[in-house]
Amino acid sequence: MDESTDHTTDDCTTTGSFDDHGIDDGSELIRRTHYRLVADGWDTFEPTERFLDRLADAFTRAYLTATSAYELPPHVAAAIDDARACAEVEFADEPDADLRGTVIPAFYRHAAGFHCAYRD
């Protein structure tokens, strides 16, 4: 892959990965995701398919709210799907992982990293 098509170069960081969507700081998505999970009754992490689906959904809704969009761009949807898969593997053996301090930030880092790679 040549430099002109490599979207993982230093111009994209996980903190500012979504800046091309008007989200200057990833902490906004982390905070909004946490609030959405808690509002839905999920205040602790569970290493289950159902919880991971809720986590991806909460992140999606946080993104949509933060951007005032009605649907996800395909590359953002792909980044969220891949982040969900990574979180499933990363936390499979950590049922006591801290939701706010560990799981959601890790999910964000995965989503942001994939987004850096996938964005146009």
N, C-alpha and C positions, 0 to 999 in steps of 0.2 A: 504494500500500500504506500503510495507516495504522500508526502507532507500535505498536499492540497486536499486530500480526501480523509486525512486522519483527524477525526473529531475528538481524539483523546489528548491532543496536545495541551500545552500549558495554559492556553487561553480559557480553558474550562476547568473550574474547580468544583468540588462537591458543594461548597458553601454558596457559590453563585451559579450553580448549574442551571437553575430555572430563571435566571435574569432575563433571558430572551422571551420570557412569558410575563415579565413584570414583577417577578418575585425576587427581590434583591438579596434576601437572606433566608437560608434554609430553615432557620429557627422558627419562622412563621409557619411553615408547613408542619414541623414537628409539634408545635404548640397546638395548632388547629386539629391535627390528627388526634392528639391526646384528648382534647376536649370532646371531640366527636365520639371517640370510643367510650369515654366516661358517660357521656349523655346517653349512649346506647346500652349502658349497664356493664361495660367491660372495663373494670378498673384494675384488673390484674392480668398478667400474661398467662395464656394457656397454650401449650404446644399442640394444638389441634387444628385440623383442616378448617373447622368452623371459625375459630378465632383468627387464623391467618386470612381467611376470606374477609372477615370483618375489618381487619387491619388494612388490607388493600382497599377495601371500600371506603374506610374512614379517610385514608390518604387521598383517594380519588375525590371525595367530596371536599376535603380541605383544599386541594388544588383548584377544583372548580369554583369554590367560593373565593379563593384568593385572586383568581384571574377573571372572575365574572363570566366564565365561559359556560356553555351549555353542554359541551361534550369534550372528551379528551382528544387531542391530536394523536394520531396513530403511534408516533414515536414515544409519546408520554405513556400511553397505554401499555406499550411493549416494555418500557422501563419499569413500570409498576408491576407487571406480571413477572418479570425477571427478578425484581426485588423480593416479591413474595416467595418465589422459589428459593432464593438465597437465604431468606429469613427462616424458612422451614428447615433447611439443612443446618444453619448456624445455631438455632435454638432448640433443635430436636431433643437434646439431652439436658436442657436447662429449664425445667418447669418452674423454677423459682426466679427466673430472670426478671429484673425490674422493668416494668412496662415503660414508664416515663423516662428513666435515666439510661436504659440500655437498649431495649427492644425497638422502640420507635426511632431513636437516633440511628441505630444500625440499619433499620429499614430505609430511612431517609438516605443514608450514605450509599446504600446499594442502588436505590432509585436514581439518585443524583449521578452516580457513576455511570449507570447504564444510559441515563439521559444525555450525559456528556458524549457518550459514544454514538448515540442514535440521532441526536438533534441535527437538524438541517443546517 
